[in-house]
């Protein structure tokens, strides 16, 4: 059984400022590109049975710079749809809703095509990705290049936890995390690894 490697894309202008970024397709900053390149040694020497990226450029570019070849964009790896909170910081949201918490409250609807997602809806997407991952892990390692909140939900679901428990797994830009098994049960083997 292979390992599941999770790569969070490199830094963007909005990740630096703390703005929620789902469908806004921002490029990596110069530092974000350096972060992505620095991951290559952590991924070198591995043959991936499956390599998937979010369809957004920041994830695709991170995969390229990190040396992940043959990666296929997977729509279900898209970041949490933040709806009406796209581009807004948590600090700004708390000015209007002091008790708001993404992991339990979800987000309000946004513009057309971006209704926002509840924790249950993002959990369903994560479960679909994990089903695809499970079918490939028997052939070797799998790498997913995507976004913080989505990968945190996916980690929780992989460990048999509810989506809201993704709150327990802080995930920095430009990092590799590894989910493995111990006694045939999923475990976190490495988290937020940088060279």
LOBAKE-38895 format. One line per 10 residues: their letters; for each residue x negated, y, z negated of N, C-alpha, C. Coordinates in Angstrom, 1 decimal. Each point is the difference from the previous one (the first is absolute). Layout:
<sites>
A> X,Y,Z,X,Y,Z,X,Y,Z  ...
</sites>
This chain:
<sites>
XXXXXXXXXX> -0.9,-1.2,0.0,0.9,1.2,0.0,-0.9,1.2,0.0  0.3,1.0,0.9,-0.8,1.2,0.1,0.4,1.0,-1.0  -0.7,1.1,0.0,0.3,1.2,-0.9,0.8,1.0,0.8  0.7,0.8,-0.7,0.8,1.1,0.6,-0.8,1.3,-0.3  -0.6,0.7,1.0,-0.7,1.2,-0.3,0.9,1.2,0.4  0.1,1.0,-0.9,0.8,1.2,0.2,-0.9,1.2,0.1  0.1,0.7,1.1,-0.8,1.2,0.2,0.9,1.2,0.1  -0.3,0.9,-1.0,0.8,1.3,0.1,-0.8,0.9,0.9  0.7,0.7,0.9,-0.6,0.9,1.0,-0.8,1.0,-0.7  -1.0,0.7,0.7,-0.8,1.0,-0.5,0.8,1.3,-0.3
XXXXXXXXXX> -0.7,0.9,-0.6,0.6,1.3,-0.5,0.6,0.8,1.2  1.2,0.6,-0.3,0.5,1.0,1.0,0.2,1.3,-0.8  0.3,1.1,0.7,0.2,1.3,-0.6,1.1,-0.1,-1.1  1.1,-0.8,0.3,1.1,-0.1,-1.0,-0.3,-0.9,-1.1  -0.9,-1.0,0.2,-0.3,-0.9,-1.2,-0.9,0.8,-1.0  -0.8,1.0,0.5,-0.7,0.8,-0.8,0.9,0.9,-0.9  1.0,0.6,0.7,0.9,1.0,-0.7,1.1,-0.7,-0.8  0.1,-1.3,0.2,1.1,-0.8,-0.7,1.4,0.1,0.6  0.0,0.4,1.3,1.3,0.1,0.6,0.4,-1.4,0.5  1.3,-0.3,-0.2,0.5,-1.3,0.4,0.0,-0.1,1.6
XXXXXXXXXX> -0.6,-1.0,0.5,-0.3,-0.2,1.4,0.5,-1.3,0.5  1.1,-0.1,0.7,0.4,-1.2,0.6,0.0,0.1,1.5  0.9,0.6,0.6,0.0,0.0,1.5,-0.8,1.1,0.6  -0.4,1.0,-0.7,-0.9,1.0,0.5,-1.3,-0.6,0.3  -0.4,0.0,1.3,-1.2,-0.8,0.4,-1.2,0.9,0.0  -0.6,0.2,-1.2,-1.1,0.9,-0.1,-1.3,-0.8,0.3  -1.0,0.7,0.5,-1.3,-0.7,0.3,-0.8,-0.1,-1.3  -1.0,-0.8,0.0,-0.9,-0.1,-1.1,-0.8,1.3,-0.1  -0.4,0.4,-1.2,-0.9,1.1,-0.1,-1.4,-0.6,0.3  -1.0,0.9,0.1,-1.4,-0.5,0.3,-0.4,-0.9,-1.2
XXXXXXXXXX> 0.4,0.4,-1.2,-0.3,-0.9,-1.1,0.7,-1.4,0.1  1.3,0.1,0.5,0.7,-1.2,0.2,-0.6,-0.9,1.0  -0.6,0.5,1.0,-0.7,-0.8,1.0,-1.2,-0.6,-0.6  -0.7,0.7,-0.9,-1.2,-0.5,-0.6,0.4,-1.2,-1.0  1.1,0.2,-0.7,0.6,-1.0,-0.9,0.2,-1.3,0.8  0.7,0.2,1.2,0.3,-1.2,0.8,-1.2,-0.7,0.5  -1.0,0.8,0.5,-1.3,-0.7,0.5,-0.7,-0.7,-1.2  0.1,0.5,-1.2,-0.7,-0.6,-1.1,0.6,-1.4,-0.4  1.2,-0.2,0.5,0.6,-1.3,-0.3,-0.5,-1.2,0.8  -0.7,0.3,1.1,-0.4,-1.0,1.0,-0.8,-1.1,-0.7
XXXXXXXXXX> -1.0,0.3,-0.9,-0.7,-1.1,-0.6,0.8,-0.9,-0.9  1.1,0.5,-0.6,0.9,-0.8,-0.8,0.8,-1.0,0.8  0.2,0.4,1.3,0.8,-0.9,0.9,-0.8,-0.8,0.9  -1.3,0.3,0.1,-0.9,-0.7,1.0,-0.2,-1.4,-0.4  -0.1,-0.8,1.0,-0.2,-1.5,-0.2,1.2,-0.8,-0.2  1.2,0.7,0.0,1.2,-0.7,-0.2,0.7,-0.2,1.4  0.6,-1.2,0.2,0.8,-0.2,1.1,1.4,0.0,-0.4  0.8,0.9,0.5,1.4,0.2,-0.4,1.0,-0.9,0.8  0.8,-0.8,-0.6,1.0,-0.7,0.6,1.1,0.9,0.5  0.1,1.2,-0.6,1.0,1.0,0.3,-0.5,1.3,-0.5
XXXXXXXXXX> 0.1,1.0,0.9,-0.4,1.4,-0.3,1.2,0.9,0.4  0.6,0.7,-0.9,1.1,0.9,0.3,-0.3,1.4,-0.5  0.5,1.0,0.7,0.0,1.3,-0.5,1.4,0.6,0.0  0.1,1.1,-0.8,1.2,0.8,0.2,-0.1,0.6,1.4  1.1,0.4,0.6,0.0,0.6,1.3,-0.5,1.5,0.0  -0.3,0.5,-1.2,-0.4,1.4,0.0,-1.5,0.1,0.2  -0.4,1.1,0.7,-1.4,0.2,0.4,-1.0,0.0,-1.1  0.4,0.5,-1.2,-1.0,0.0,-1.1,-0.4,-1.4,-0.4  1.0,-1.0,0.1,-0.3,-1.4,-0.3,-0.8,-0.6,1.1  0.5,0.2,1.2,-0.7,-0.6,1.2,-1.4,0.5,0.1
XXXXXXXXXX> -0.3,1.3,-0.2,-1.3,0.5,0.0,-0.9,-0.5,-1.1  0.6,-0.2,-1.2,-0.8,-0.6,-1.1,-0.4,-1.4,0.4  0.9,-0.8,0.6,-0.4,-1.4,0.4,-1.1,0.1,1.0  0.1,0.8,1.0,-1.1,0.1,1.0,-1.3,0.4,-0.6  0.0,1.0,-0.9,-1.3,0.5,-0.6,-0.6,-1.1,-1.0  0.9,-0.8,-0.6,-0.4,-1.0,-0.9,-0.5,-1.3,0.7  0.2,0.0,1.3,-0.5,-1.2,0.7,1.0,-1.1,0.1  1.3,0.3,-0.3,1.0,-1.1,0.2,0.4,0.0,1.4  -0.3,-1.1,0.7,0.3,-0.2,1.4,1.3,-0.8,0.2  0.6,0.3,1.1,1.2,-0.8,0.3,1.2,0.3,-0.8
XXXXXXXXXX> 0.0,1.1,-0.8,1.2,0.3,-0.9,1.2,0.4,0.9  1.1,-0.5,-0.5,1.3,0.2,0.7,0.9,0.9,-0.8  0.5,1.1,0.6,0.9,0.8,-0.8,1.3,-0.7,-0.4  0.4,0.1,-1.3,1.2,-0.7,-0.5,0.9,1.1,-0.6  1.2,0.3,0.6,0.9,1.0,-0.5,0.3,-0.1,-1.5  0.1,-1.2,-0.5,0.3,-0.2,-1.4,-1.0,0.4,-1.0  -1.3,0.3,0.5,-1.0,0.5,-0.8,0.0,1.6,-0.2  1.0,0.6,0.6,0.2,1.4,-0.1,0.1,0.4,-1.5  -0.4,1.2,-0.3,0.1,0.5,-1.4,1.4,0.2,-0.4  0.3,0.0,-1.3,1.3,0.2,-0.6,0.6,1.2,0.7
XXXXXXXXXX> 1.2,0.0,0.5,0.7,1.1,0.6,0.4,0.9,-1.1  -0.7,1.2,-0.1,0.3,0.9,-1.1,1.2,0.9,0.3  0.7,-0.1,1.1,1.2,0.7,0.3,-0.2,1.5,-0.2  0.8,0.6,-0.9,0.0,1.5,-0.2,-1.3,0.4,-0.8  -0.8,-0.9,-0.5,-1.2,0.3,-0.7,-1.2,0.0,0.8  0.1,-0.2,1.3,-1.1,0.0,0.9,-0.8,1.3,-0.1  -1.3,0.0,-0.2,-0.8,1.2,-0.1,0.1,0.7,-1.3  0.7,-0.5,-0.9,0.2,0.7,-1.3,-0.8,-0.8,-1.1  -0.6,0.8,-0.9,-0.8,-0.6,-1.1,1.0,-0.4,-1.1  -0.5,-0.9,-0.8,0.8,-0.5,-1.2,0.1,1.2,-1.0
XXXXXXXXXX> -1.0,0.9,-0.1,0.2,1.2,-0.9,1.1,0.8,0.5  0.1,0.2,1.3,1.1,0.9,0.5,1.4,-0.7,-0.2  0.0,-1.3,0.2,1.3,-0.8,-0.2,0.4,0.2,-1.5  -0.9,-0.1,-0.9,0.3,0.1,-1.4,0.5,1.3,-0.4  -0.3,1.1,0.7,0.6,1.3,-0.3,1.5,-0.1,0.1  0.6,-0.7,1.0,1.4,-0.1,0.2,0.6,-1.2,-0.8  -0.8,-1.1,-0.1,0.5,-1.3,-0.6,-1.1,-0.5,-0.9  -0.1,0.6,-1.2,-1.1,-0.3,-1.0,-0.1,-1.5,-0.3  1.0,-0.8,0.1,0.0,-1.4,-0.4,-0.2,-0.9,1.2  -0.1,0.6,1.2,-0.1,-0.9,1.2,-1.2,-0.9,0.0
XXXXXXXXXX> 0.2,-1.2,0.4,-1.1,-1.1,0.0,0.3,-0.8,1.3  -1.0,0.1,0.9,0.2,-0.7,1.3,0.4,-1.5,-0.2  -0.7,-0.7,-0.9,0.1,-1.4,-0.2,1.4,-0.5,-0.4  0.8,0.9,-0.6,1.3,-0.4,-0.4,1.1,0.8,0.7  -0.3,1.3,0.4,1.0,0.9,0.6,0.0,0.0,1.5  -1.0,-0.4,0.6,0.0,0.1,1.5,-0.1,1.4,0.4  0.5,0.4,1.2,0.0,1.3,0.5,1.3,0.4,0.6  0.2,1.3,0.2,1.2,0.5,0.7,-0.1,-0.1,1.5  1.1,-0.1,0.7,-0.1,0.0,1.5,-0.8,1.1,0.5  -0.7,-0.2,1.2,-0.7,1.0,0.6,0.6,0.4,1.4
XXXXXXXXXX> -0.7,0.5,0.9,0.5,0.3,1.3,0.4,-1.3,0.8  0.7,0.2,1.1,0.5,-1.1,0.8,-1.1,-1.0,0.2  0.3,-1.2,-0.1,-1.0,-1.1,0.2,-0.8,-0.3,-1.3  0.1,0.8,-1.0,-0.8,-0.2,-1.2,1.0,0.0,-1.2  0.7,-1.0,-0.3,1.0,0.0,-1.0,-0.6,-0.2,-1.4  -1.3,-0.3,-0.1,-0.7,-0.3,-1.2,0.3,-1.5,-0.4  -0.8,-0.5,-0.9,0.1,-1.4,-0.4,0.1,-0.1,-1.5  0.8,-1.0,-0.4,0.1,-0.3,-1.4,-1.1,-1.1,-0.3  -0.3,-0.2,-1.3,-1.0,-1.1,-0.3,0.5,-1.3,0.6  1.3,-0.3,0.0,0.4,-1.3,0.5,-0.2,-0.1,1.5
XXXXXXXXXX> 0.2,1.1,0.7,-0.3,0.0,1.5,-1.4,-0.2,0.3  -0.9,0.7,-0.7,-1.4,-0.2,0.3,-0.5,-1.4,-0.4  0.7,-0.6,-1.0,-0.3,-1.3,-0.5,0.3,-1.0,1.2  1.1,0.2,0.6,0.4,-0.9,1.1,-1.0,0.0,1.2  -0.6,1.2,0.3,-1.0,0.1,1.0,-1.3,-0.7,-0.5  -0.3,0.2,-1.2,-1.2,-0.7,-0.5,0.1,-1.5,0.0  1.2,-0.5,-0.3,0.3,-1.5,0.0,-0.1,-0.5,1.5  0.4,0.8,0.9,-0.1,-0.4,1.5,-1.5,-0.2,0.3  -0.8,1.0,-0.4,-1.4,0.0,0.3,-0.6,-1.2,-0.6  0.3,-0.3,-1.3,-0.6,-1.1,-0.7,0.4,-1.3,0.6
XXXXXXXXXX> 1.2,-0.1,0.6,0.3,-1.3,0.6,-0.9,-0.2,1.2  -0.3,1.1,0.8,-0.9,-0.2,1.1,-1.4,-0.3,-0.5  -0.4,0.7,-1.0,-1.4,-0.3,-0.6,-0.1,-1.4,-0.5  1.0,-0.5,-0.7,-0.1,-1.4,-0.5,-0.2,-1.0,1.1  0.6,0.2,1.2,-0.1,-0.9,1.1,-1.4,0.0,0.6  -0.8,1.1,-0.3,-1.3,0.1,0.6,-1.1,-0.4,-1.1  0.3,0.1,-1.2,-1.1,-0.2,-1.1,-0.5,-1.4,0.0  0.7,-1.0,0.5,-0.5,-1.3,0.1,-1.1,-0.1,1.0  -0.2,1.0,0.9,-1.0,0.0,1.0,-1.2,0.8,-0.3  0.1,0.8,-1.1,-1.1,0.8,-0.4,0.5,1.3,-0.7
XXXXXXXXXX> -0.9,1.0,-0.1,0.3,1.2,-0.6,0.9,0.9,0.9  0.8,0.8,-0.7,0.9,1.0,0.7,-0.4,1.4,-0.5  0.0,1.0,0.9,-0.3,1.3,-0.4,1.2,0.9,0.5  0.5,0.9,-1.0,1.0,1.0,0.3,-0.6,1.3,-0.2  0.2,0.9,0.9,-0.5,1.4,-0.1,1.2,0.9,0.0  0.3,0.6,-1.1,1.2,0.8,-0.2,-0.1,1.1,-1.0  1.1,0.2,-0.7,0.2,1.2,-0.9,0.2,-0.4,-1.5  -0.3,1.0,-0.8,-0.1,-0.3,-1.5,1.3,-0.6,-0.5  1.1,0.8,0.1,1.3,-0.5,-0.7,0.4,-1.3,0.6  -0.1,-0.2,1.4,0.5,-1.2,0.5,-0.9,-1.2,-0.4
XXXXXXXXXX> -1.3,0.2,0.0,-0.9,-1.1,-0.5,0.2,-0.3,-1.5  0.3,1.0,-0.7,0.3,-0.3,-1.5,1.3,-0.8,-0.1  1.0,0.3,0.7,1.2,-0.8,0.0,-0.3,-1.5,0.5  -0.7,-0.1,1.1,-0.4,-1.3,0.5,-0.8,-0.8,-1.0  -0.9,0.6,-0.8,-0.7,-0.6,-1.0,0.9,-0.6,-1.1  0.9,0.9,-0.4,1.0,-0.5,-1.1,0.8,-1.2,0.5  0.5,0.1,1.2,0.8,-1.1,0.6,-0.9,-1.3,0.1  -1.2,0.2,0.4,-0.9,-1.2,0.2,-0.2,-0.7,-1.4  0.0,0.8,-1.0,-0.3,-0.5,-1.4,1.3,-0.5,-0.6  1.2,0.1,0.7,1.2,-0.4,-0.5,0.7,1.0,-0.9
XXXXXXXXXX> -0.4,1.2,0.1,0.6,1.1,-0.8,1.0,0.8,0.8  0.8,0.8,-0.6,0.9,0.9,0.7,-0.7,1.1,0.7  0.5,0.6,1.0,-0.7,1.1,0.8,-0.4,1.1,-1.0  0.9,0.3,-0.9,-0.3,1.1,-0.9,-1.3,-0.2,-0.8  -0.5,-1.2,-0.1,-1.2,-0.2,-0.8,-1.2,0.3,0.9  0.2,0.5,1.2,-1.1,0.5,0.8,-0.6,1.2,-0.7  0.7,0.6,-0.9,-0.5,1.2,-0.8,-1.2,-0.4,-0.8  -0.2,-1.3,-0.2,-1.2,-0.4,-0.9,-1.3,-0.1,0.8  0.1,0.2,1.3,-1.2,-0.2,0.8,-0.4,1.3,0.8  -0.7,0.9,-0.7,-0.5,1.2,0.6,-0.9,-0.4,1.2
XXXXXXXXXX> 0.1,0.7,1.1,-0.8,-0.4,1.2,-0.6,1.2,0.6  -1.3,0.1,0.0,-0.7,1.2,0.5,-0.2,-0.2,1.6  -0.3,1.2,0.6,-0.2,0.0,1.4,-1.4,-0.7,0.3  -0.1,-0.6,1.2,-1.2,-0.6,0.4,-0.5,-1.1,-0.9  0.9,-0.9,-0.4,-0.4,-1.1,-0.8,0.5,-1.3,0.5  -0.7,-1.1,-0.4,0.4,-1.4,0.3,0.4,-0.6,-1.3  1.2,-0.7,0.0,0.4,-0.8,-1.1,0.2,-1.4,0.5  -0.2,-1.0,-0.9,0.2,-1.4,0.4,0.9,-0.8,-0.9  1.0,-0.6,0.6,0.9,-0.9,-0.7,-0.4,-1.4,0.4  -0.1,-0.8,-1.0,-0.5,-1.4,0.2,1.0,-0.9,-0.8
XXXXXXXXXX> -0.5,-1.2,-0.3,0.8,-0.9,-0.8,-0.9,-0.6,-1.0  0.6,-0.4,-1.1,-0.6,-0.8,-1.1,0.9,-1.0,-0.4  -0.4,-1.3,0.1,0.9,-1.1,-0.3,1.3,0.1,0.8  -0.2,0.3,1.3,1.1,0.1,1.0,1.0,1.1,-0.3  -0.4,1.0,-0.8,0.9,1.1,-0.3,-0.7,1.3,0.4  0.8,1.0,0.5,-0.6,1.3,0.5,-0.6,0.8,-1.2  -1.2,0.6,0.2,-0.6,0.8,-1.0,-0.7,1.2,0.7  -0.3,1.0,-0.8,-0.8,1.1,0.5,-1.4,-0.4,-0.2  -0.8,-0.1,1.0,-1.4,-0.4,-0.1,-0.9,1.2,0.0  0.3,1.1,0.7,-0.7,1.2,0.1,1.0,1.2,0.2
XXXXX> -0.4,1.1,-0.5,1.0,1.2,0.2,-0.8,1.3,0.2  0.4,0.8,0.9,-0.6,1.3,0.3,-1.5,-0.1,0.2  -0.5,-1.0,0.7,-1.4,-0.2,0.2,-0.5,0.9,1.1  -1.2,0.6,-0.3,-0.7,0.9,1.0,-1.5,-0.6,0.0  -0.7,0.3,1.0,-1.4,-0.5,0.1,-0.8,0.8,-1.1
</sites>
